[in-house]
Amino acid sequence: MKEISPQTELLYGIHPVHESLVAQKREIKQIYIVENSKNKRLEVIATLAKKQKIDISYIPEPLLRQKTQTDLHQHTAALVSALPLSDIHALINEQSFFIICDHILDPHNMGAIMRTALAAGVTGLITTRDNSAPFSPSVSRISAGAMEHLPAVRVTNLVRTMKQLKNDGFWIFGLDEKAQQSIYDTSFQGPVALVIGGEEKGIRRLVHETCDQILCIPQKGALDSLNASVAAAVTMYEIFRQRIKG
């Protein structure tokens, strides 16, 4: 069962608007397109909207800029219901692969993680209701619309959720540059979850202690650590590589 909010928000940008039409997870109340725009991708959006019997308003560019409060609208926006959240239990199976975001606050990191997660076959993304970047229109834009497809779960207590996953047979990995074991020396078969720590402090202590195994990404150079979304991407694709290899 999905958690649905009655509130509305304005998605903006070609990818978010297009992917919301393709995914059909949200109620789309109105599509806005800048009048006299020659972009062929906007014609695709208009065609999809017409097939779904969604009203289209062709408006001046300054009005769309005013509505979206940004210059990054790419001549289109959509008035939509809030992103429906998924029930974690409905996503669990023998090959589930979850990303757990522990206090990821930066929308750019959240959007980048979601974009890679969708491409790498992640089953769903889990984050906290508080102290986490919201699933906002800006995150959808940064994710290139991946947020419109990737199942997302918000929980109140991350440690409790991790313990429940472990009871369901999951092995939970965390990332920490100080860990001794490399992601390349680790098997990721079966149901797994990968914890990505916040931008400044990394994985919180209780979350760290609840992980089954802490891993590092080998690296050279003067920098202390990788950006959260980059570290997540490297590890997600190692898990993906192992799984497609069998």
C-alpha positions in Angstrom: 0.0 0.0 0.0 1.3 3.4 -0.9 1.5 6.5 1.3 -0.2 9.3 -0.7 -0.2 13.0 0.3 -2.9 15.3 -1.0 -0.5 18.2 -1.4 0.6 19.4 -4.8 3.9 20.7 -6.1 5.3 21.9 -9.4 7.8 19.7 -11.2 10.0 21.5 -13.7 12.3 20.5 -16.5 12.0 18.2 -19.4 13.1 15.0 -17.7 11.0 15.2 -14.5 7.9 16.2 -16.4 8.4 13.5 -19.1 9.2 10.8 -16.6 6.2 11.7 -14.4 4.0 11.1 -17.4 5.7 7.8 -18.2 5.8 6.5 -14.6 2.2 7.5 -13.9 2.8 7.3 -10.1 1.5 10.8 -9.4 -1.8 12.5 -10.2 -0.9 15.1 -12.8 -3.3 18.0 -12.7 -1.8 20.4 -15.3 1.0 20.6 -17.8 2.6 23.9 -18.6 4.6 24.5 -21.8 6.1 27.8 -23.0 4.1 29.1 -26.0 5.8 29.0 -29.4 8.7 26.8 -28.1 10.3 24.7 -30.9 11.8 22.0 -28.7 10.8 18.6 -30.1 11.0 17.0 -26.6 8.2 19.3 -25.5 6.1 17.9 -28.4 6.6 14.4 -26.9 5.4 15.7 -23.5 2.4 17.3 -25.1 1.5 14.0 -26.9 1.8 12.0 -23.7 -0.3 14.5 -21.8 -3.0 14.4 -24.5 -3.1 10.6 -24.4 -3.6 10.7 -20.7 -6.3 13.5 -21.0 -4.2 16.0 -19.0 -4.9 19.7 -19.5 -2.0 21.6 -21.2 -1.6 25.3 -20.8 0.7 27.2 -23.2 2.0 30.2 -21.4 4.7 33.0 -21.8 8.1 32.1 -20.5 8.2 34.9 -17.8 5.0 33.4 -16.3 6.5 29.9 -16.2 9.6 31.4 -14.6 7.4 33.1 -12.0 5.5 29.9 -11.3 8.6 27.7 -10.9 10.8 30.3 -9.3 13.7 29.2 -11.4 15.4 29.7 -14.8 16.0 25.9 -15.0 12.5 25.0 -16.1 13.4 24.1 -19.7 10.1 25.5 -20.9 7.9 23.0 -19.1 6.4 22.2 -15.7 3.7 20.0 -14.3 1.4 20.5 -11.4 1.4 17.1 -9.6 0.5 15.4 -6.4 3.3 14.6 -3.9 5.5 11.6 -4.7 3.8 8.5 -3.4 6.0 6.6 -1.0 6.3 2.8 -1.1 5.7 0.1 1.5 9.0 -1.5 2.3 7.4 -4.9 2.8 6.1 -4.9 -0.7 9.6 -4.5 -2.1 11.3 -7.4 -0.2 12.3 -10.5 -2.1 15.3 -12.8 -2.3 17.3 -10.4 -4.5 16.2 -7.1 -3.1 18.9 -4.4 -3.1 18.2 -1.3 -1.0 20.1 1.9 -0.7 19.8 3.4 2.8 20.5 7.1 3.1 21.6 8.1 6.6 21.0 11.9 6.9 21.8 12.8 3.2 20.8 16.5 3.4 22.1 17.8 0.1 19.5 17.6 -2.7 22.3 17.3 -5.3 23.6 14.2 -3.5 20.1 12.7 -3.1 19.3 13.3 -6.8 22.6 11.9 -8.0 22.2 8.8 -5.8 18.6 8.2 -7.1 19.8 8.6 -10.7 22.5 6.0 -10.3 20.3 3.7 -8.2 17.7 3.4 -10.9 20.3 2.6 -13.5 22.0 0.1 -11.2 18.9 -1.9 -10.6 18.3 -0.8 -7.0 15.0 -2.1 -5.6 14.3 1.0 -3.5 15.7 3.8 -1.6 15.2 4.2 2.2 15.6 7.4 4.1 14.4 9.1 7.3 11.4 11.3 7.7 13.5 13.9 9.4 17.1 15.2 8.7 17.0 14.1 5.1 16.7 15.9 1.8 13.0 16.0 0.8 11.8 14.3 -2.4 11.4 17.8 -4.0 11.1 19.0 -7.6 14.7 20.0 -7.5 15.7 16.5 -6.5 13.6 15.1 -9.3 15.4 17.5 -11.7 18.9 16.6 -10.4 18.0 12.9 -10.7 17.0 13.5 -14.4 13.5 12.2 -13.6 14.8 8.9 -11.9 13.0 9.9 -8.7 9.7 9.5 -10.6 10.4 5.7 -11.1 12.5 4.6 -8.1 10.5 3.2 -5.2 11.1 5.5 -2.2 10.5 4.7 1.5 10.6 7.1 4.5 11.0 5.7 8.0 11.0 7.2 11.4 13.7 5.0 13.0 16.5 3.9 10.6 18.1 1.5 13.1 14.8 -0.3 13.8 14.2 -0.6 10.0 17.7 -2.1 9.6 17.1 -4.6 12.3 13.8 -5.6 10.6 15.6 -6.1 7.3 18.2 -8.3 9.0 15.4 -10.4 10.4 14.1 -10.7 6.8 17.5 -12.2 5.7 19.3 -9.0 4.5 23.0 -8.4 4.9 23.6 -4.7 5.5 26.8 -3.0 4.4 28.1 0.4 5.3 30.7 2.6 3.7 33.6 4.1 5.7 36.9 5.1 4.2 38.6 3.8 7.4 37.3 0.3 6.9 39.8 -2.5 6.2 37.8 -4.6 3.7 37.3 -3.4 0.2 34.1 -3.5 -1.7 36.0 -5.5 -4.4 36.8 -8.3 -1.9 33.1 -8.7 -0.9 30.3 -10.8 -2.1 27.0 -9.0 -2.6 24.7 -11.9 -3.4 21.3 -12.3 -1.9 19.2 -9.6 -0.3 21.5 -6.7 0.6 21.2 -3.1 1.7 23.9 -0.4 1.4 24.1 2.4 3.9 25.4 5.8 2.6 26.3 8.3 5.4 25.7 12.0 5.5 27.9 14.6 3.8 29.8 15.8 6.9 29.7 13.1 9.6 29.2 9.9 7.6 27.2 7.0 9.0 25.9 7.8 12.5 27.2 5.6 15.4 24.2 3.5 16.1 23.6 3.0 12.4 27.3 2.1 12.0 27.0 -0.5 14.8 23.9 -2.0 13.3 25.6 -2.7 9.9 26.8 -6.3 9.4 29.9 -5.2 7.6 31.7 -1.9 7.0 33.6 -1.6 3.7 35.9 0.9 2.0 36.6 2.0 -1.6 40.3 1.7 -2.3 41.7 5.0 -3.6 44.9 6.9 -4.2 45.6 10.6 -4.1 45.5 13.4 -1.5 41.8 13.6 -0.9 40.5 12.1 2.3 37.3 10.6 0.9 34.8 10.5 -2.0 31.7 12.6 -2.2 28.6 10.6 -0.8 26.9 10.3 -4.2 30.2 9.2 -5.9 31.0 6.6 -3.3 27.4 5.4 -3.6 27.7 5.1 -7.3 31.0 3.2 -7.3 29.6 0.7 -4.8 26.2 0.3 -6.5 27.9 -0.6 -9.7 30.1 -3.1 -8.1 27.0 -4.8 -6.6 25.3 -4.5 -10.0 28.4 -6.0 -11.8 28.4 -9.0 -9.4 24.7 -9.6 -9.8 24.6 -9.5 -13.6 27.7 -11.7 -13.7 25.9 -14.2 -11.4 
